Amino acid sequence: MLTLYSYPDLFGVADNNPFGLKVFAFMRLCGLAFEHRHVLDTSHAPRGQLPYLVDGDDTIGDSDSIIAHLTRQYDLDIDRALSRTQLNVDYMVRRTLDDLYWSMSFSRWRDERFWPSFRDAVLAAHPAIQANVLEAAREYNRLRYHYQGIGRYEPEQIYARGIGSLRVVADMLGDTSYVFGGDPATVDAAIYGFVANIYFYQIDTPLKQYVLSRPALVHHCQAIHDRIGRTGSDLAV
């Protein structure tokens, strides 16, 4: 049995981290049977990062590496019909989403306007998580933002950068349900991983306000959400 380890669920999505949710959505879209374990402990994870996948004797970290492993190991055809140009679009969208991550994360852990609501939501949803653990994670993230660079900007500049990434994705989607036509591809799982963690986020950040202003993003997010369902076989933290 495949086992996906990722962060806890929140606000009705299977993982409150976009990278874990991306993998979850990919595996559900491909019809793979797997167990989904929600954890905070990263000591067993490759490079100390979530998500990671255990497949027999193999332990694979990094969301893109997990997807590549599954595609190769189980001969998945989700992207088989894509052209080289479409695969290049997939790659560029995923890199755009990687940049969006920093604005998203900042809105939860660093912005004083939204941090208390995020903290309280996590503690209410997962009573086993202690407040001091979240405070330690907040300080860890503060340092990450500083050394990555985005933490040296004003909040309005940080959100403008995230909104720029969302705008590009929304413009690309247009009126279509999925990026490349009638069936979802890996890139759709990636977009869902990020947008769902903004759209279903029950705190009114500038990123959520922008998502709500773009029907293409809302439609795409809801279509994937309805298609994959919320949970697989879940173990609470």
C-alpha positions in Angstrom: 0.0 0.0 0.0 1.3 3.4 -0.9 1.4 5.8 2.0 1.5 9.6 1.7 2.7 11.6 4.7 1.8 15.2 4.7 0.7 18.0 7.0 -2.8 18.1 8.7 -6.0 19.0 6.9 -7.7 22.3 7.4 -10.7 24.2 6.2 -12.1 21.1 4.4 -9.0 20.3 2.2 -6.9 17.2 2.7 -3.7 19.1 3.5 -3.2 22.7 4.5 0.1 22.7 2.7 -0.1 23.2 -1.1 2.7 20.7 -2.0 1.1 17.9 -0.1 -2.3 18.7 -1.4 -0.9 18.7 -4.9 0.3 15.1 -4.5 -3.0 14.1 -2.8 -5.0 15.5 -5.7 -2.6 13.9 -8.3 -3.0 10.5 -6.7 -6.8 10.7 -6.5 -7.0 11.9 -10.1 -5.0 8.9 -11.1 -7.2 6.5 -9.1 -4.3 5.2 -7.0 -5.1 3.4 -3.7 -3.2 4.9 -0.9 -3.2 5.6 2.8 -2.9 9.3 3.8 -1.2 10.0 7.1 -1.2 13.5 8.6 1.9 14.3 10.5 4.0 17.2 11.8 7.2 15.2 12.5 9.6 15.6 9.6 12.4 13.5 11.1 11.7 10.5 8.8 11.2 12.7 5.7 13.9 13.0 3.0 15.6 16.4 3.6 13.3 16.9 6.6 10.4 18.1 4.4 6.8 17.1 3.8 5.2 15.6 1.9 6.9 12.3 1.4 5.7 8.9 0.0 6.5 5.4 1.1 6.2 2.9 -1.7 7.5 -0.5 -0.4 11.2 -0.1 0.3 11.3 3.3 -1.4 10.9 6.6 0.5 10.5 9.6 -1.9 10.4 13.3 -0.9 9.6 16.5 -2.8 6.2 16.7 -4.5 7.5 16.7 -8.1 9.8 13.8 -7.4 6.9 11.8 -5.8 4.7 12.5 -8.9 7.6 11.5 -11.3 8.1 8.3 -9.3 4.4 7.4 -9.4 4.1 8.1 -13.0 7.1 6.0 -13.9 6.5 3.1 -11.4 2.8 2.7 -12.2 2.8 3.7 -15.9 0.3 6.5 -15.3 -1.1 8.0 -18.4 -2.4 11.3 -17.0 0.0 13.4 -19.1 0.8 10.9 -21.9 -1.1 12.8 -24.5 0.5 16.2 -23.8 2.8 17.8 -26.4 6.2 19.1 -25.6 4.8 22.6 -25.6 2.1 21.6 -23.1 4.7 19.9 -20.9 6.7 23.1 -21.0 3.6 25.0 -19.9 3.2 22.5 -17.1 6.8 23.2 -15.9 6.4 27.0 -16.0 3.1 26.9 -14.2 4.6 24.7 -11.4 7.5 27.2 -11.0 5.1 30.1 -10.8 3.2 28.2 -8.1 6.4 27.6 -6.2 6.9 31.4 -6.0 3.2 31.9 -5.0 4.0 29.6 -2.0 5.9 32.3 -0.2 3.1 34.9 -0.3 0.6 32.2 0.9 2.8 31.1 3.7 3.5 34.6 4.8 -0.2 35.3 5.0 -0.6 32.5 7.5 2.4 32.6 9.7 3.8 36.1 9.6 1.1 38.7 8.9 -0.1 39.9 12.3 -3.6 40.5 10.9 -4.2 36.9 10.0 -1.8 34.8 12.2 -4.2 34.7 15.3 -7.0 33.4 13.1 -4.8 30.8 11.5 -3.4 29.6 14.8 -6.8 29.3 16.4 -8.2 27.4 13.4 -5.3 24.9 13.6 -5.7 24.4 17.3 -9.4 24.0 17.1 -9.2 21.5 14.2 -6.4 19.5 15.8 -6.5 19.5 19.6 -3.4 17.3 19.8 -1.3 20.1 18.4 0.1 22.3 21.1 0.2 26.1 20.9 4.0 26.2 21.6 4.6 24.0 18.6 2.9 26.5 16.4 4.8 29.4 17.9 8.1 27.5 17.3 7.0 26.9 13.7 6.1 30.6 13.3 9.6 31.6 14.4 11.1 29.1 12.0 9.1 30.5 9.2 10.0 34.0 10.0 13.6 33.2 9.6 12.9 31.4 6.3 11.1 34.4 4.9 14.1 36.6 5.8 16.7 34.4 4.3 14.6 33.6 1.2 14.2 37.4 0.8 10.4 37.9 0.7 10.3 38.6 4.4 12.3 41.8 3.8 9.4 43.4 1.8 6.3 45.1 3.0 3.1 43.0 3.2 1.5 44.9 0.3 4.5 44.1 -1.9 4.4 40.4 -0.9 0.8 40.1 -1.7 1.2 41.9 -5.0 3.8 39.3 -6.0 1.4 36.5 -5.1 -1.5 38.1 -6.9 0.7 38.4 -10.0 1.2 34.6 -10.0 -2.5 34.0 -9.5 -3.3 36.4 -12.3 -1.1 34.5 -14.8 -2.8 31.2 -13.9 -6.3 32.7 -14.1 -5.6 34.3 -17.5 -4.3 30.9 -18.7 -7.4 29.0 -17.6 -9.8 31.3 -19.3 -13.2 29.6 -19.5 -11.9 26.0 -19.6 -12.5 23.5 -16.8 -8.9 22.2 -17.0 -5.7 23.6 -18.4 -5.4 21.3 -21.4 -9.0 20.6 -22.2 -11.7 18.1 -21.0 -9.6 16.0 -18.7 -7.3 17.1 -15.8 -3.6 16.7 -16.0 -0.8 16.9 -13.4 -0.7 20.7 -13.7 -4.4 20.8 -12.6 -3.5 19.0 -9.4 -0.7 21.5 -8.8 -3.0 24.5 -9.3 -5.6 22.9 -7.1 -3.0 22.4 -4.3 -2.4 26.1 -4.1 -5.7 27.7 -5.0 -7.7 25.4 -2.7 -5.5 26.5 0.2 -6.6 30.0 -0.6 -10.2 29.6 -1.8 -11.3 27.4 1.1 -9.2 29.3 3.6 -11.7 30.9 6.0 -9.7 34.1 6.5 -10.1 37.0 4.2 -6.5 37.6 3.0 -5.7 39.7 -0.1 -4.9 36.5 -1.9 -8.4 35.1 -1.1 -10.0 38.3 -2.2 -8.2 38.0 -5.6 -9.2 34.4 -6.1 -12.8 35.3 -5.4 -12.6 38.0 -8.0 -11.5 35.5 -10.7 -14.3 33.0 -11.7 -11.8 30.9 -13.6 -9.8 30.1 -10.5 -12.9 29.4 -8.4 -14.4 27.1 -11.2 -11.2 25.2 -11.6 -10.7 24.7 -7.9 -14.3 23.6 -7.3 -14.1 21.2 -10.3 -11.1 19.4 -9.0 -12.4 19.4 -5.4 -15.6 17.8 -6.4 -13.8 15.3 -8.5 -11.3 14.0 -6.0 -13.3 14.3 -2.7 -11.8 15.5 0.5 -10.1 12.6 2.1 -8.7 9.2 1.4 -7.7 6.9 4.3 -6.7 9.5 6.9 -5.0 9.3 10.3 -5.3 12.4 12.4 -2.3 14.0 14.1 
